[in-house]
Amino acid sequence: MNIMKTYSAKFEYLKKILGSDVYNIAEIGSHYGEDSLRLAQTFPQSDIYCFEPDPRNINIFKKHVINKNIKLYEVALSDKNGEAEFFLSHQKIGEVPDKYDWISWEDYNNLQLNNSGASSLKQGYEHTLSDSITVPTLRFDTWFESSSVKNIDFAWIDVQGAEREVIEGMGGKITSIKNIWMEYGEMMYEGAMSREDTVSLLDAKGFELIETQQVSGYDLLFIKK
């Protein structure tokens, strides 16, 4: 399958900015694993640690992501160790979108995958299903201390309004991270951060915004000061 499709420019940009010395990546909010595979293709020398709590997405991830350098943790990273309510989203659709044409219609329809990427630990999204689920949560610093990883060269954070909790859950171990790529401004979620909030929080944690050019969506790239 052609996992890059229209995303080549975004990942070429990341490689240009980060260089080739990227050996450990934390992908927080891994969806179906499509960006996991793109990261693996862009930085083939890297070990990629993926965190995803949605059981629908996990099903697809396990079916399609076959790479010895990619490891999946079936949890939501947050600011607490334990469990939390998770709000599933879904919109009905009649066919698999082109960007996910590597997923069968049977899976896409039966698992209610369309718009599952908007699911969150936060309420507020208009297409949330009526029934929520409970998912395990883990602080990044707890995971880091229990792992054999010495540092994270690049953290990719896409968690639909729960960015602040992820950052706070890093505690003092945030100093082990060199670069952070993060979405911002998904203000339909309760407690979501604006662009200004995001830059201010990361500045307080020792990171500076190094590139304001957006490749796609609402993405910001930070480097440790």
FENDA-V698894 format. One record per residue. N is the residue number from 1. RES is the residue in three letters. SS is DSSP state (H for helix, E for strand, C for the rest). PSI is psi as a letter, one per 30 degrees, with the letter a starting at -180 (999 if undefined). BURIAL is 1 if it has 24 or more other C-alpha atoms within 12 Angstrom, else 0. Layout:
# FENDA-V698894
n:res:ss:psi:burial
N:RES:SS:PSI:BURIAL
N:RES:SS:PSI:BURIAL
This chain:
# FENDA-V698894
n:res:ss:psi:burial
1:MET:C:k:0
2:ASN:C:j:0
3:ILE:C:f:1
4:MET:C:e:0
5:LYS:H:c:0
6:THR:H:g:0
7:TYR:H:g:0
8:SER:H:e:0
9:ALA:H:e:0
10:LYS:H:e:1
11:PHE:H:f:1
12:GLU:H:e:0
13:TYR:H:e:0
14:LEU:H:e:1
15:LYS:H:e:0
16:LYS:H:e:0
17:ILE:H:e:0
18:LEU:H:f:1
19:GLY:C:a:0
20:SER:C:f:0
21:ASP:C:i:0
22:VAL:C:j:1
23:TYR:C:f:1
24:ASN:E:k:1
25:ILE:E:k:1
26:ALA:E:j:1
27:GLU:E:j:1
28:ILE:E:j:1
29:GLY:C:i:1
30:SER:C:f:1
31:HIS:C:b:1
32:TYR:C:f:1
33:GLY:C:g:1
34:GLU:H:e:1
35:ASP:H:f:1
36:SER:H:e:1
37:LEU:H:e:1
38:ARG:H:e:1
39:LEU:H:e:1
40:ALA:H:e:1
41:GLN:H:e:1
42:THR:H:e:1
43:PHE:C:i:1
44:PRO:C:f:0
45:GLN:C:f:0
46:SER:C:l:1
47:ASP:E:k:1
48:ILE:E:k:1
49:TYR:E:j:1
50:CYS:E:k:1
51:PHE:E:k:1
52:GLU:C:k:1
53:PRO:C:f:1
54:ASP:C:j:1
55:PRO:H:f:1
56:ARG:H:e:1
57:ASN:H:e:1
58:ILE:H:e:1
59:ASN:H:e:1
60:ILE:H:e:1
61:PHE:H:e:1
62:LYS:H:f:1
63:LYS:H:e:0
64:HIS:H:f:1
65:VAL:C:j:1
66:ILE:C:j:0
67:ASN:C:k:1
68:LYS:C:f:0
69:ASN:C:f:1
70:ILE:E:k:1
71:LYS:E:k:1
72:LEU:E:k:1
73:TYR:E:k:1
74:GLU:C:i:1
75:VAL:C:l:1
76:ALA:E:k:1
77:LEU:E:k:1
78:SER:E:a:1
79:ASP:C:g:1
80:LYS:C:k:1
81:ASN:C:k:0
82:GLY:E:b:0
83:GLU:E:l:0
84:ALA:E:l:0
85:GLU:E:k:0
86:PHE:E:k:1
87:PHE:E:j:1
88:LEU:C:k:1
89:SER:E:l:1
90:HIS:C:k:1
91:GLN:C:k:0
92:LYS:C:k:0
93:ILE:C:l:0
94:GLY:C:f:0
95:GLU:C:l:0
96:VAL:C:k:0
97:PRO:C:k:0
98:ASP:H:e:0
99:LYS:H:f:0
100:TYR:H:h:1
101:ASP:C:f:0
102:TRP:C:f:1
103:ILE:C:k:1
104:SER:C:l:0
105:TRP:H:e:0
106:GLU:H:e:0
107:ASP:H:e:1
108:TYR:H:e:1
109:ASN:H:e:0
110:ASN:H:e:0
111:LEU:C:f:1
112:GLN:C:h:1
113:LEU:C:f:1
114:ASN:C:k:1
115:ASN:C:g:1
116:SER:H:f:1
117:GLY:H:f:1
118:ALA:H:g:1
119:SER:C:l:1
120:SER:E:l:1
121:LEU:C:f:1
122:LYS:C:k:1
123:GLN:C:l:1
124:GLY:C:f:1
125:TYR:C:k:1
126:GLU:C:f:0
127:HIS:C:h:0
128:THR:E:k:1
129:LEU:C:l:0
130:SER:C:e:0
131:ASP:C:k:0
132:SER:C:l:0
133:ILE:E:l:0
134:THR:E:k:0
135:VAL:E:l:1
136:PRO:E:k:1
137:THR:E:l:1
138:LEU:E:k:1
139:ARG:E:k:1
140:PHE:H:e:1
141:ASP:H:e:1
142:THR:H:e:1
143:TRP:H:e:1
144:PHE:H:e:1
145:GLU:H:f:0
146:SER:H:f:0
147:SER:C:l:0
148:SER:C:g:0
149:VAL:C:k:0
150:LYS:C:e:0
151:ASN:C:l:1
152:ILE:E:j:1
153:ASP:C:f:1
154:PHE:E:k:1
155:ALA:E:k:1
156:TRP:E:j:1
157:ILE:E:j:1
158:ASP:C:i:1
159:VAL:C:g:1
160:GLN:C:i:1
161:GLY:C:f:1
162:ALA:C:g:1
163:GLU:H:e:1
164:ARG:H:e:1
165:GLU:H:e:1
166:VAL:H:e:1
167:ILE:H:e:1
168:GLU:H:e:1
169:GLY:C:f:1
170:MET:C:f:1
171:GLY:H:b:1
172:GLY:H:f:0
173:LYS:H:f:1
174:ILE:H:f:1
175:THR:H:f:1
176:SER:H:f:1
177:ILE:E:k:1
178:LYS:C:e:1
179:ASN:E:k:1
180:ILE:E:k:1
181:TRP:E:k:1
182:MET:E:k:1
183:GLU:E:l:1
184:TYR:C:l:1
185:GLY:C:g:1
186:GLU:C:i:1
187:MET:C:f:0
188:MET:C:f:0
189:TYR:C:k:1
190:GLU:C:k:0
191:GLY:C:g:0
192:ALA:C:l:1
193:MET:C:k:1
194:SER:C:l:1
195:ARG:H:e:1
196:GLU:H:e:0
197:ASP:H:e:0
198:THR:H:e:1
199:VAL:H:e:1
200:SER:H:e:0
201:LEU:H:e:1
202:LEU:H:e:1
203:ASP:H:e:0
204:ALA:H:f:0
205:LYS:C:g:1
206:GLY:C:g:1
207:PHE:E:k:1
208:GLU:E:k:1
209:LEU:E:k:1
210:ILE:E:f:0
211:GLU:E:j:0
212:THR:C:f:0
213:GLN:C:k:0
214:GLN:C:k:0
215:VAL:C:e:0
216:SER:C:k:0
217:GLY:C:b:0
218:TYR:C:i:0
219:ASP:E:k:1
220:LEU:E:k:1
221:LEU:E:k:1
222:PHE:E:k:1
223:ILE:E:k:1
224:LYS:E:k:1
225:LYS:C:999:0
